[in-house]
Amino acid sequence: MNEKKMRIIMAIAGVVICALGIAFCKCALLGTDPFQCFLAGIDNIIPLSFGTVHIIINVLLLILMLAVGRKYMGVATFVNIFLLGYMVEFFMYGINSMFDEVTLLLQIVYLAIGILVLCLSLALYFTADLGVSAYDFIALLLEEKGVAKFKYCRIATDLICVVAGFFLNAVIGVGTLITAFFMGPLVAYLRSTIAEPLLAKYQD
C-alpha cells in the first residue's frame, strides 16, 4: 500500500470513527464534546434532527473556511459536513439497542470510550491531511498564525462552544468539561504517538 492510499484510509476511517465517538458520548448522557454541546444548544431553538442541524452549522463555518482556510479543505471536510451527523444518529441507534438499562457504570464506560475514540479519530484525519471539519480548522489556523500551540487553541475554541451551549440551554456535563480541557492535548499526543508513525511507515 502506498502513502496516498493510506492517507485516504486514515481520512475516511477518521470521520467514521469520529461519528462513533460522538455517538458514545451522547449515549452516555454525561455531556458531549464542546462542539456537539453547541450544536445541541442550537437544536434547542431549531426543531430539526441532529444530522440536519450539523449540516446547517457546518455549512456556515464552511463559508469562513472558504475565505481564510481553503488549504484545510479536502474530501474529509465534505464527508464530515454532510454525512457525520447522520452517521452519529445511526451509531446512537445501535448503541442504545444494546442494553435495556443504562447504569451509571455503563454511562462512564460509554463516556471513556467516546472520548478516546473521538480523539483518535481527530488524530487520524488531521494527519491524513485530506481535509478537516469546518470546526476543527479554526484551531489549526490559529496555530498556523502563531497564536499558540494547537492544544491551547483547541482548548480556547472548545471553551467558547461550551459557553455558547450553556446560554443556549444545552446540557453541560462532566464529559463536556473533560473534552474542553483535555481533548486538544490528547489529540496532539495521539497524533505524535499513533497517527504520524502509522503514516510514516508508508512514506518513501
Long-range contacts (C-beta under 8 A, 24 or more apart in sequence): 1-202, 2-202, 3-199, 3-202, 3-203, 3-204, 5-202, 6-198, 6-199, 6-202, 7-128, 7-129, 7-130, 7-199, 8-75, 8-128, 8-130, 10-124, 10-125, 10-127, 10-128, 10-195, 10-198, 10-199, 11-74, 11-75, 11-76, 11-79, 11-124, 11-125, 11-128, 11-130, 11-131, 12-75, 12-76, 12-79, 13-121, 13-124, 13-125, 14-76, 14-121, 14-122, 14-123, 14-124, 14-125, 14-126, 14-128, 15-76, 15-79, 15-80, 15-83, 15-84, 15-87, 15-121, 15-125, 16-87, 16-121, 17-117, 17-118, 17-120, 17-121, 17-124, 18-80, 18-84, 18-117, 18-118, 18-121, 18-122, 18-125, 19-84, 19-87, 19-88, 19-90, 19-91, 20-87, 20-91, 20-117, 20-121, 21-113, 21-114, 21-115, 21-116, 21-117, 21-118, 21-119, 21-120, 21-121, 22-84, 22-88, 22-91, 22-114, 22-118, 23-88, 23-91, 23-92, 23-94, 23-95, 23-114, 24-91, 24-95, 24-110, 24-111, 24-113, 24-114, 24-117, 25-110, 25-111, 25-114, 25-115, 25-118, 25-175, 25-179, 26-88, 26-92, 26-114, 27-92, 27-95, 27-96, 27-102, 27-110, 27-114, 28-107, 28-108, 28-110, 28-111, 28-114, 28-175, 29-102, 29-107, 29-171, 29-173, 30-107, 30-108, 30-110, 30-111, 30-173, 30-174, 30-175, 31-111, 31-171, 31-172, 31-173, 31-174, 31-175, 31-176, 31-177, 31-178, 31-179, 32-171, 32-173, 32-175, 32-176, 32-179, 33-115, 33-118, 33-158, 33-175, 33-176, 33-179, 33-180, 33-183, 34-157, 34-158, 34-159, 34-161, 34-162, 34-165, 34-176, 34-179, 34-180, 34-183, 35-135, 35-158, 35-161, 37-161, 37-162, 37-165, 37-170, 37-171, 37-172, 37-176, 38-161, 38-162, 38-164, 38-165, 38-168, 38-170, 40-165, 40-168, 40-170, 40-171, 41-164, 41-165, 41-166, 41-167, 41-168, 41-169, 41-170, 42-168, 44-168, 44-169, 44-170, 45-168, 49-85, 49-89, 50-85, 50-88, 50-89, 51-85, 51-86, 51-88, 51-89, 52-85, 53-85, 54-81, 54-84, 54-85, 54-88, 55-81, 55-82, 55-85, 58-133, 58-134, 58-135, 59-134, 61-134, 61-135, 61-138, 62-134, 64-134, 65-134, 65-137, 68-141, 69-137, 69-138, 69-140, 69-141, 72-131, 72-132, 72-137, 72-140, 72-141, 73-131, 74-129, 74-130, 74-131, 74-132, 75-130, 75-131, 76-125, 76-128, 76-130, 76-131, 76-132, 76-133, 77-131, 77-132, 77-133, 77-134, 78-131, 80-131, 80-132, 80-133, 80-134, 81-133, 81-134, 84-133, 111-174, 111-175, 111-178, 114-175, 115-175, 115-178, 115-179, 115-183, 115-186, 118-179, 118-183, 119-183, 119-186, 119-187, 119-190, 120-190, 120-194, 122-183, 122-187, 122-190, 123-187, 123-190, 123-191, 123-194, 123-195, 124-195, 126-187, 126-191, 126-195, 127-191, 127-195, 127-196, 127-198, 127-199, 128-195, 128-199, 139-184, 149-188, 150-184, 150-187, 150-188, 151-184, 151-185, 151-187, 151-188, 152-184, 153-184, 154-183, 154-184, 154-187, 155-180, 155-181, 155-184, 155-185, 158-183, 158-184
